[in-house]
């Protein structure tokens, strides 16, 4: 598995074989994404030549709730409208059920979130496109300098509570970062990070504080 390199997040300095890393000082250690999920939404799957960051079964199941609700609404309303001999009111069913079904179908169509393909030498988000593109959509595998794990707090929608969340980010030579994993399952994220870093043959970075203690993981 990939070796984790530790970086002082207050005075950034990463040394490999006694040589200071020129990219480390450019990289931010704040969060890339403001939001995050409180459960494991994605996982790494694949073979030797390609890895994919895919939705988990739980994530797909939650997305299916909207479709199930749409079917229940249709089953309840259609017979009532039909018996009332007012078929013109069927548009109500369409207005309610179509958007709900679209949410589920959209989630299912995006099963593969990111793909890292050694055969083509590229990574891409959801589907391959014609370059040039922004880095968060597609790029060359050789442009990925390192992987970075970041810990953060995410406030719930109510704003009354928050939860611990973790990011896995691609790091590029100019210091730019792209988020590829973002959820609250610490063990799953670290495992996925090590698997992806080994596949890409890049360093995996994790911060620690100025007193030498590791950031909570």
FIGUTOR-57637 format. One record per residue (C-alpha): x, y, z; residue in three letters; residue number from 1. Coordinates in steps of 0.1 Angstrom, whole numbers, plus 5000, padded with zeros to 4 digits. Layout:
N
      x      y      z   rest    nr
      X      Y      Z    ALA   NUM
...
// end
This chain:
217
      x      y      z   rest    nr
   5000   5000   5000    UNK     1
   5010   5037   4996    UNK     2
   5031   5052   5023    UNK     3
   5015   5081   5041    UNK     4
   5036   5112   5043    UNK     5
   5029   5136   5072    UNK     6
   5029   5173   5067    UNK     7
   5030   5201   5093    UNK     8
   4998   5219   5086    UNK     9
   5009   5252   5102    UNK    10
   5044   5254   5088    UNK    11
   5042   5232   5057    UNK    12
   5073   5212   5050    UNK    13
   5074   5178   5035    UNK    14
   5107   5160   5029    UNK    15
   5113   5130   5009    UNK    16
   5148   5114   5010    UNK    17
   5161   5145   5027    UNK    18
   5149   5169   5000    UNK    19
   5121   5194   5007    UNK    20
   5091   5189   4985    UNK    21
   5084   5220   4963    UNK    22
   5047   5214   4960    UNK    23
   5039   5210   4997    UNK    24
   5042   5247   5005    UNK    25
   5017   5256   4977    UNK    26
   4989   5233   4989    UNK    27
   4961   5244   5012    UNK    28
   4949   5223   5041    UNK    29
   4915   5239   5044    UNK    30
   4885   5220   5031    UNK    31
   4878   5219   4993    UNK    32
   4841   5212   4997    UNK    33
   4819   5230   5022    UNK    34
   4793   5202   5024    UNK    35
   4798   5165   5031    UNK    36
   4779   5133   5038    UNK    37
   4775   5118   5073    UNK    38
   4778   5082   5058    UNK    39
   4799   5064   5033    UNK    40
   4785   5075   4999    UNK    41
   4813   5063   4976    UNK    42
   4838   5035   4975    UNK    43
   4867   5024   4952    UNK    44
   4862   4995   4928    UNK    45
   4881   4982   4899    UNK    46
   4909   4961   4885    UNK    47
   4946   4965   4877    UNK    48
   4942   4989   4848    UNK    49
   4913   5010   4860    UNK    50
   4898   5021   4893    UNK    51
   4864   5038   4897    UNK    52
   4850   5058   4926    UNK    53
   4814   5045   4927    UNK    54
   4783   5050   4947    UNK    55
   4777   5026   4976    UNK    56
   4747   5004   4978    UNK    57
   4733   5025   5006    UNK    58
   4737   5057   4986    UNK    59
   4719   5041   4956    UNK    60
   4692   5028   4980    UNK    61
   4686   5063   4994    UNK    62
   4682   5077   4959    UNK    63
   4656   5050   4952    UNK    64
   4634   5064   4979    UNK    65
   4622   5092   4956    UNK    66
   4612   5067   4929    UNK    67
   4593   5046   4955    UNK    68
   4575   5076   4967    UNK    69
   4566   5086   4931    UNK    70
   4552   5051   4925    UNK    71
   4531   5052   4957    UNK    72
   4517   5086   4948    UNK    73
   4508   5073   4913    UNK    74
   4492   5041   4927    UNK    75
   4471   5062   4951    UNK    76
   4460   5090   4928    UNK    77
   4455   5074   4895    UNK    78
   4426   5051   4906    UNK    79
   4409   5081   4924    UNK    80
   4412   5103   4893    UNK    81
   4400   5075   4870    UNK    82
   4370   5068   4891    UNK    83
   4361   5104   4892    UNK    84
   4360   5104   4854    UNK    85
   4382   5135   4853    UNK    86
   4412   5122   4834    UNK    87
   4424   5158   4828    UNK    88
   4436   5158   4864    UNK    89
   4462   5132   4856    UNK    90
   4486   5160   4850    UNK    91
   4488   5163   4888    UNK    92
   4503   5129   4890    UNK    93
   4528   5137   4863    UNK    94
   4539   5170   4880    UNK    95
   4545   5152   4913    UNK    96
   4560   5119   4901    UNK    97
   4582   5131   4872    UNK    98
   4606   5152   4892    UNK    99
   4609   5126   4919    UNK   100
   4616   5099   4894    UNK   101
   4642   5121   4877    UNK   102
   4661   5125   4910    UNK   103
   4665   5087   4913    UNK   104
   4673   5081   4876    UNK   105
   4699   5109   4877    UNK   106
   4716   5094   4907    UNK   107
   4716   5059   4891    UNK   108
   4731   5073   4859    UNK   109
   4760   5088   4879    UNK   110
   4769   5055   4895    UNK   111
   4806   5060   4886    UNK   112
   4817   5093   4901    UNK   113
   4853   5093   4890    UNK   114
   4872   5068   4868    UNK   115
   4911   5065   4867    UNK   116
   4920   5046   4835    UNK   117
   4957   5036   4830    UNK   118
   4949   5023   4795    UNK   119
   4940   5058   4783    UNK   120
   4962   5075   4808    UNK   121
   4934   5098   4820    UNK   122
   4909   5103   4849    UNK   123
   4875   5117   4843    UNK   124
   4843   5125   4861    UNK   125
   4813   5105   4852    UNK   126
   4820   5103   4815    UNK   127
   4850   5108   4791    UNK   128
   4849   5141   4772    UNK   129
   4870   5159   4746    UNK   130
   4898   5180   4761    UNK   131
   4906   5206   4771    UNK   132
   4886   5204   4803    UNK   133
   4888   5217   4839    UNK   134
   4907   5194   4862    UNK   135
   4876   5185   4883    UNK   136
   4861   5170   4851    UNK   137
   4890   5153   4833    UNK   138
   4928   5152   4831    UNK   139
   4960   5132   4827    UNK   140
   4970   5107   4854    UNK   141
   5005   5119   4851    UNK   142
   4994   5154   4863    UNK   143
   4983   5140   4897    UNK   144
   5012   5148   4920    UNK   145
   4999   5134   4953    UNK   146
   4967   5126   4972    UNK   147
   4957   5146   5003    UNK   148
   4934   5136   5032    UNK   149
   4917   5165   5050    UNK   150
   4896   5164   5081    UNK   151
   4867   5190   5086    UNK   152
   4835   5197   5105    UNK   153
   4803   5199   5085    UNK   154
   4772   5216   5099    UNK   155
   4739   5199   5094    UNK   156
   4712   5217   5074    UNK   157
   4694   5228   5107    UNK   158
   4727   5244   5118    UNK   159
   4722   5231   5154    UNK   160
   4747   5203   5152    UNK   161
   4777   5192   5131    UNK   162
   4797   5160   5124    UNK   163
   4832   5150   5115    UNK   164
   4839   5145   5078    UNK   165
   4869   5136   5057    UNK   166
   4880   5146   5022    UNK   167
   4903   5129   4997    UNK   168
   4917   5153   4972    UNK   169
   4939   5151   4941    UNK   170
   4969   5174   4944    UNK   171
   4986   5189   4913    UNK   172
   5020   5204   4909    UNK   173
   5007   5240   4910    UNK   174
   4990   5234   4943    UNK   175
   4955   5230   4929    UNK   176
   4932   5204   4945    UNK   177
   4902   5184   4933    UNK   178
   4880   5166   4957    UNK   179
   4871   5130   4948    UNK   180
   4858   5115   4981    UNK   181
   4839   5133   5008    UNK   182
   4821   5115   5036    UNK   183
   4822   5107   5074    UNK   184
   4835   5071   5073    UNK   185
   4871   5076   5084    UNK   186
   4883   5040   5080    UNK   187
   4867   5036   5046    UNK   188
   4882   5069   5033    UNK   189
   4917   5060   5045    UNK   190
   4914   5026   5029    UNK   191
   4902   5040   4996    UNK   192
   4930   5067   4997    UNK   193
   4957   5040   5002    UNK   194
   4942   5019   4974    UNK   195
   4941   5049   4950    UNK   196
   4975   5062   4959    UNK   197
   4990   5027   4953    UNK   198
   4972   5025   4919    UNK   199
   4985   5059   4908    UNK   200
   5019   5054   4925    UNK   201
   5018   5088   4942    UNK   202
   5023   5100   4978    UNK   203
   4994   5101   5002    UNK   204
   4996   5132   5024    UNK   205
   4981   5138   5059    UNK   206
   4986   5167   5082    UNK   207
   4998   5170   5118    UNK   208
   5001   5199   5142    UNK   209
   5031   5220   5151    UNK   210
   5036   5202   5184    UNK   211
   5042   5170   5164    UNK   212
   5009   5153   5173    UNK   213
   4989   5138   5144    UNK   214
   4956   5154   5135    UNK   215
   4927   5133   5147    UNK   216
   4921   5104   5124    UNK   217
// end
